[in-house]
C-alpha cells in the first residue's frame, strides 16, 4: 500500500515538474553485455528534448574498483564525438559541442558527460565498458546496480536488457534470479536475457532503475572477487522493499491454530458469500452501489478493454467467473475485427486458423502492453508460416519455455490492469476506486445491461450498427456473446454479411474461445511445474535496492 501511495503522490506532481525541467527524457534503451571475465559493455540510447543547458551528464557513483573505459558518444546524425578524457564543465555550448569525457569526482564516483550541441530533440548513443561489473561471491556471481539514476527530468520509458556477450551462454530462470527496485514495472528472464521495463512514465526525482541479478557459478568467470554471500547482498537489497521475506517452515503452534480455526473460517465464508451476493463487499467499492440497474449504449472507459476487465474482476462476486479466459477471447476477437490478424480457412469450417502474414502492427495500433504482448506471443507461436491453429497453440504452450511465457502474461494481468486504471484515475494510490472512478466504472455494467436487453435496439435507433463489432467484443468479455448474436440475427441479419468477412461473427467468437482455451492450457501446464521459490521475476519494488553500485543523478545542465 505504501508503494501505491508513493506513486500517487509522485503522479500529482509530475506534470509541473516536467514542464519546469531542463529536458524531457522520452525514451531510454540500455543494452548490457556481460563478458566472461565479468566486465560489462553498456550501450545506452537516450532520446531527449533539451530545453536548457550546455551538456548532458550521467552519474556513475559508488563504483568502487570498477572503472569506465572505451567511452564513445554519437548523436542522431551519426557523428562520433571526440573523447577528451577529463571533462571540463565550465565551458560554453559551442565549446562542448561534439565532445565527451569523464569527470572523476574521487572515491569511485564519476560522471559521463558530453555536449548537447544545440537545444531541441536529440538521440544520443553512449557506449562504454565497466570493468569488474560482475563480482564472484562465495555462493554465486552477482551484481546490484543502478542503471538509471534519480533525476529531475525522469524518463517516460526505460527498457533494459542484460545478456551474456558469449552467445553460447544462455540465461534461464533456472540459472538466473532477478529482482528490481525503484520503478513501476517488471523484470524477467526471457529469451536468454534479463529484461526490465517501466510500465509508465517514471515519476519524481527519486525514481530509478535498480536491478539485482544472481547467476549460478558456472556461467561466468569474473576476475573480481568479493567476500560474503549472495544471501547477505540480497538481505540488504530487500530491506524496506515490498518483496516477500522468503519461505520457511510453518511452526507447529501455527499449524495447530489453523486446524482449530477451520470451523470459524467456514462460518465466516458463509457470511462472506452472503455479503458478496448482496454487493456489499465487492460491487459497492467499485461501483459506489450494490447493484447497477441503469443501461448505456456507450463503450466505457475510452474503449479500454483492459480497464473494463479490471473493473469486472474487482467487482465480481465470490463465485463469479470474470476470468482471464473471457478476456483472452475478447482480445483475440478484437484483433480479428481490427484487421490485426486475419481468419483463414473455409467459412463455417472447424479447421480455422489465424494468419499473422505481413509485418507486425505498429505499437500505436494496440491499447497497451497487455494486448501488444499477447499479439506477439500468438505470432511467435504461429511459426515460420505465420498460420496458427488452436491445437497448434495448445501444443506450442506445452513446452516449458513457451508455457512460461503464457503463464507470465496471465500472471501479470492484475498488476498491469491496475496500472492502467491508475492512469485513467479510476483508483487512488491504495487501489481503491475514487468517486469519479466509480462513476466511470459503472459504464461497464451499464453496457452489459444494454446488451442483455438488446432487443430494444429498434426502439433506441439504428445508429449503433457501426458499433456492433465492439458490442460483440464486450459481449464476449461479459460471457453473453451467444445471447447478443441471437439478438443481432433478429434485429439486423444483414450484419452477418456486411463488409469483407472471412467468417461469420458466431464462428469468430467460437474461434476466439478455442484459442483462449489453448492459451490457458499452456499457462496451466507451466503453473503445474516446479517453480523457483524466489528471484523468478515479476513486478519491481518501488522501494529497497540498498547496497547497489551506480547512481549520482543525470540530465541536462
Secondary structure by P-SEA (a helix, b strand, c coil): caaaaaaaaaaaaaaaaaaaccccccbbbbbbbbccccbbbbbbbbbbbbccccbbbbbbcccccccccbbbbbccccbbbbbcccccccccccccccbbbbbbccccbbbbbbbcccccbbbbbbbbbbccccccccccccccccccccccccccbbbbbbbbccccccccccccccccccccccccccccbbbbbbccccccccbbbbbbbbbccccccccccccccaaaaaaaaacccccccccccccaaaaaaaaaaaaaaaaaaaaaaaaaaaccccccccccccccccccccccccccaaaaaaaaaaaccccccccaaaaaaaaaaaaaaaccccccccccccbbbbbbcccccccccccccaaaaaaaaaaaaccccccccaaaaaaaaccaaaaaaaaaaaaaaaaaaaaaaaaaccccccccccaaaaaaaaaaaaaaaaaaacccccccccccccaaaaaaaaaaaacaaaaaaaaaaaccccccccccccccaaaaaaaaaaaaaaaaaaaaaaaaccccccccccccccccccccccccccccc
